[in-house]
Amino acid sequence: MATALTRKDFISDQEVRWCPGCGDYAILAQVQKIMPELGVARENTVFISGIGCSSRFPYYMNTYGFHTIHGRAPAVATGLHVLRRNVDLKILLFNNKIYGLTKGQYSPTSEVGKVTKSTPAGSVDFPFNPITVALGAHAAFVARTIDVEQKHLGEVLKRAHNHRGASFVEILQNCNIFNDDAFKEVSDKTIKADHQLVLENGKPLIFGKNRDRGIRMNGMRPEVVQLGNGASESDLVVHDESNLALAFMLGNFEPPMPTPVGVFYCAPRPTYDAAMNKQLEEARAKMGAGDPQKLLRSGDTWTVH
């Protein structure tokens, strides 16, 4: 009988070398906490990272791991089209809107006008929106969570693991050294309820400290309404994880609209590996197991002297 694993089993012997107060600590702790609950052996688990502070992650997990090159973790894992192909991988994007390891340059998710060492007059680049990029690549599972929301973070990670196929999770993560409070509106306990929109499948889009505001459609445009002021819950948009158009709409929410967190989209479909294995099985059934040596000597061949 296999011995039950605990959080300690997933902690490596490497010293964690992040800045004190970094949001990466919270993410690491939650991942190490839920791993025993997933029932996957350590020898069947691998963490693949790129370059940056968060990319030290594989060193701190007592599993297999690869520390790869800048921005290429998914490519090393399977190829550039991991989301479209629906390979059974889980992608965690630590978004702190900054390059911290290189001491504070603007990043592809930094806001327009961001003043950093590399953009002293303010960034002129329009930022990537990770959620809509993933949806545009036809990811079958797309979600967002926050480093300090440990319960929510754990729930989202479990959902991502249980989804068969490519799962994409954006984690809003604070870099307290080079971009502190980048997500204060959705992480500060005193104000977050008025800025977070927690997505729950089958439930109306309600938010606010008193849960007295919601999202309804005004023609083709979403708007925030005050409940009880000519608007009721029945007027609100009901979240549907299988609705791609709704996921895109929510993914494009920007202030003064609230920031959605949770599962934007979940539409299971056959995975790449399952489809490929099915093709191989059908080919074997039709043509036999095959003989590589016979294949090499068949068709047009040349003899070179």
WOKAGI-V165901 format. One record per residue. N is the residue number from 0. SS is DSSP state (h for helix, s for strand, l for the rest). PHI is phi in whole degrees, 0 to 359 (* if undefined). D_CENTER is the distance of its C-alpha to the mean C-alpha in Angstrom with 2 decimals. Layout:
<<N | SS | PHI | D_CENTER> <N | SS | PHI | D_CENTER>>
This chain:
<<0 | l | * | 34.27> <1 | l | 291 | 31.01> <2 | l | 284 | 30.58> <3 | l | 295 | 27.79> <4 | l | 275 | 25.17> <5 | l | 233 | 24.36> <6 | h | 304 | 21.98> <7 | h | 299 | 24.59> <8 | h | 294 | 24.30> <9 | h | 257 | 20.82> <10 | s | 264 | 22.05> <11 | l | 279 | 23.39> <12 | l | 269 | 26.62> <13 | l | 274 | 25.10> <14 | l | 291 | 25.59> <15 | l | 284 | 22.43> <16 | l | 243 | 23.01> <17 | l | 246 | 20.93> <18 | l | 297 | 22.76> <19 | l | 305 | 24.00> <20 | l | 91 | 21.91> <21 | l | 296 | 18.66> <22 | l | 295 | 15.51> <23 | h | 298 | 14.34> <24 | h | 300 | 17.05> <25 | h | 294 | 15.61> <26 | h | 293 | 12.24> <27 | h | 302 | 14.44> <28 | h | 299 | 16.84> <29 | h | 288 | 14.59> <30 | h | 296 | 13.14> <31 | h | 296 | 16.83> <32 | h | 289 | 17.97> <33 | h | 275 | 16.10> <34 | h | 305 | 16.59> <35 | h | 298 | 20.25> <36 | h | 286 | 19.50> <37 | h | 279 | 17.59> <38 | l | 73 | 20.85> <39 | l | 253 | 19.74> <40 | l | 296 | 22.22> <41 | h | 300 | 21.38> <42 | h | 288 | 23.02> <43 | h | 254 | 20.65> <44 | l | 238 | 17.50> <45 | s | 220 | 16.29> <46 | s | 251 | 13.78> <47 | s | 240 | 13.63> <48 | s | 232 | 13.18> <49 | l | 258 | 14.57> <50 | l | 236 | 16.78> <51 | l | 134 | 16.59> <52 | l | 303 | 16.76> <53 | h | 296 | 13.41> <54 | h | 285 | 14.49> <55 | h | 282 | 17.23> <56 | h | 312 | 14.94> <57 | h | 301 | 16.56> <58 | h | 293 | 19.93> <59 | h | 263 | 19.36> <60 | s | 255 | 18.28> <61 | l | 278 | 21.39> <62 | l | 221 | 20.03> <63 | s | 285 | 20.12> <64 | s | 196 | 18.19> <65 | s | 230 | 18.32> <66 | s | 256 | 18.25> <67 | l | 257 | 18.22> <68 | l | 257 | 18.83> <69 | l | 302 | 17.30> <70 | l | 68 | 14.19> <71 | l | 242 | 14.99> <72 | h | 301 | 12.95> <73 | h | 298 | 11.77> <74 | h | 294 | 15.36> <75 | h | 293 | 16.93> <76 | h | 293 | 15.09> <77 | l | 205 | 16.31> <78 | l | 132 | 16.97> <79 | l | 294 | 15.72> <80 | l | 255 | 15.25> <81 | h | 301 | 12.78> <82 | h | 287 | 11.05> <83 | h | 298 | 14.57> <84 | h | 287 | 16.17> <85 | l | 63 | 13.91> <86 | l | 289 | 14.27> <87 | l | 283 | 13.47> <88 | l | 233 | 10.70> <89 | s | 245 | 7.47> <90 | s | 252 | 5.18> <91 | s | 251 | 4.08> <92 | s | 258 | 4.99> <93 | s | 276 | 7.96> <94 | s | 254 | 9.54> <95 | l | 243 | 13.22> <96 | l | 59 | 14.84> <97 | l | 200 | 17.19> <98 | s | 262 | 18.18> <99 | l | 275 | 19.35> <100 | l | 299 | 20.53> <101 | l | 266 | 22.95> <102 | l | 76 | 24.20> <103 | l | 97 | 22.80> <104 | s | 265 | 22.50> <105 | l | 292 | 20.65> <106 | l | 237 | 17.32> <107 | l | 297 | 15.83> <108 | l | 253 | 14.20> <109 | l | 293 | 17.52> <110 | l | 288 | 19.53> <111 | l | 300 | 22.79> <112 | l | 90 | 25.63> <113 | l | 296 | 23.72> <114 | l | 268 | 26.49> <115 | l | 221 | 25.71> <116 | l | 297 | 27.84> <117 | l | 265 | 26.98> <118 | l | 225 | 27.32> <119 | l | 298 | 30.35> <120 | l | 261 | 31.21> <121 | l | 100 | 27.71> <122 | l | 292 | 24.93> <123 | l | 257 | 25.87> <124 | l | 285 | 22.59> <125 | l | 279 | 20.64> <126 | l | 286 | 16.99> <127 | l | 296 | 14.04> <128 | l | 250 | 12.04> <129 | h | 305 | 8.41> <130 | h | 295 | 8.20> <131 | h | 288 | 11.57> <132 | h | 297 | 11.18> <133 | h | 295 | 8.69> <134 | h | 295 | 11.20> <135 | h | 294 | 14.00> <136 | l | 275 | 13.14> <137 | l | 64 | 13.56> <138 | l | 295 | 10.34> <139 | l | 271 | 11.58> <140 | s | 216 | 8.71> <141 | s | 225 | 6.51> <142 | s | 214 | 5.95> <143 | s | 220 | 6.43> <144 | s | 213 | 8.42> <145 | s | 227 | 10.89> <146 | l | 303 | 12.21> <147 | l | 277 | 15.68> <148 | l | 271 | 15.00> <149 | h | 299 | 15.37> <150 | h | 295 | 16.24> <151 | h | 296 | 13.48> <152 | h | 302 | 10.88> <153 | h | 298 | 12.70> <154 | h | 296 | 12.94> <155 | h | 293 | 9.32> <156 | h | 297 | 8.82> <157 | h | 294 | 12.02> <158 | h | 300 | 11.21> <159 | h | 297 | 8.36> <160 | h | 296 | 11.10> <161 | h | 287 | 13.78> <162 | l | 284 | 12.48> <163 | l | 277 | 14.47> <164 | l | 128 | 12.90> <165 | l | 289 | 9.77> <166 | s | 243 | 6.63> <167 | s | 242 | 3.39> <168 | s | 233 | 1.46> <169 | s | 272 | 3.68> <170 | s | 247 | 6.48> <171 | s | 288 | 9.83> <172 | l | 233 | 11.98> <173 | l | 276 | 15.72> <174 | s | 256 | 17.81> <175 | l | 287 | 21.15> <176 | l | 268 | 23.19> <177 | l | 249 | 22.35> <178 | s | 205 | 20.46> <179 | l | 298 | 21.28> <180 | l | 64 | 20.50> <181 | l | 299 | 18.19> <182 | l | 239 | 16.60> <183 | h | 303 | 19.87> <184 | h | 300 | 20.23> <185 | h | 252 | 17.36> <186 | h | 239 | 17.87> <187 | l | 285 | 21.68> <188 | l | 303 | 23.26> <189 | l | 282 | 26.19> <190 | l | 229 | 24.50> <191 | h | 299 | 20.93> <192 | h | 298 | 22.21> <193 | h | 274 | 23.60> <194 | l | 233 | 20.44> <195 | s | 267 | 17.66> <196 | s | 244 | 17.38> <197 | s | 279 | 16.04> <198 | l | 275 | 15.26> <199 | l | 229 | 17.23> <200 | l | 302 | 18.01> <201 | l | 82 | 21.69> <202 | l | 242 | 22.37> <203 | s | 294 | 23.48> <204 | l | 279 | 21.45> <205 | s | 240 | 23.25> <206 | s | 209 | 22.66> <207 | l | 108 | 24.98> <208 | l | 306 | 26.63> <209 | l | 257 | 29.17> <210 | l | 48 | 26.89> <211 | l | 240 | 29.32> <212 | s | 231 | 27.24> <213 | s | 208 | 25.37> <214 | s | 247 | 24.17> <215 | s | 231 | 26.65> <216 | s | 267 | 27.36> <217 | s | 247 | 30.28> <218 | l | 70 | 31.07> <219 | l | 261 | 28.05> <220 | s | 244 | 26.50> <221 | s | 283 | 24.63> <222 | s | 214 | 26.41> <223 | s | 271 | 26.46> <224 | s | 234 | 29.49> <225 | s | 269 | 31.34> <226 | l | 292 | 32.01> <227 | l | 87 | 35.70> <228 | l | 245 | 36.69> <229 | l | 84 | 37.35> <230 | l | 224 | 33.94> <231 | l | 234 | 32.95> <232 | h | 301 | 29.92> <233 | h | 293 | 31.22> <234 | h | 274 | 30.70> <235 | l | 275 | 26.98> <236 | l | 290 | 24.11> <237 | s | 261 | 22.87> <238 | l | 290 | 19.19> <239 | l | 225 | 18.73> <240 | l | 296 | 15.41> <241 | l | 268 | 17.24> <242 | l | 265 | 18.32> <243 | h | 294 | 16.58> <244 | h | 297 | 18.90> <245 | h | 295 | 18.10> <246 | h | 299 | 14.32> <247 | h | 297 | 15.26> <248 | h | 299 | 17.71> <249 | h | 294 | 15.49> <250 | h | 295 | 12.91> <251 | l | 264 | 16.03> <252 | l | 295 | 17.27> <253 | l | 226 | 18.65> <254 | l | 310 | 21.34> <255 | l | 276 | 23.71> <256 | l | 290 | 21.42> <257 | l | 290 | 19.25> <258 | s | 269 | 15.54> <259 | s | 288 | 13.72> <260 | s | 225 | 11.39> <261 | s | 123 | 10.56> <262 | s | 270 | 9.99> <263 | s | 282 | 10.90> <264 | s | 211 | 11.63> <265 | s | 211 | 12.56> <266 | l | 223 | 15.28> <267 | l | 304 | 16.05> <268 | l | 213 | 18.03> <269 | l | 305 | 19.66> <270 | l | 280 | 17.65> <271 | h | 300 | 18.87> <272 | h | 293 | 20.38> <273 | h | 293 | 22.10> <274 | h | 295 | 23.53> <275 | h | 293 | 24.75> <276 | h | 297 | 26.35> <277 | h | 296 | 28.03> <278 | h | 299 | 29.50> <279 | h | 296 | 30.81> <280 | h | 296 | 32.38> <281 | h | 294 | 34.07> <282 | h | 295 | 35.35> <283 | h | 296 | 36.81> <284 | h | 297 | 38.44> <285 | h | 274 | 40.01> <286 | h | 242 | 40.92> <287 | l | 91 | 41.03> <288 | l | 291 | 39.22> <289 | l | 90 | 40.18> <290 | l | 225 | 42.04> <291 | h | 304 | 40.53> <292 | h | 294 | 44.02> <293 | h | 294 | 45.49> <294 | h | 297 | 42.70> <295 | h | 296 | 43.33> <296 | l | 259 | 47.03> <297 | l | 259 | 46.77> <298 | l | 71 | 47.06> <299 | l | 284 | 48.26> <300 | l | 229 | 48.91> <301 | l | 231 | 50.79> <302 | l | 254 | 52.99> <303 | l | 254 | 52.97> <304 | l | 260 | 56.04>>
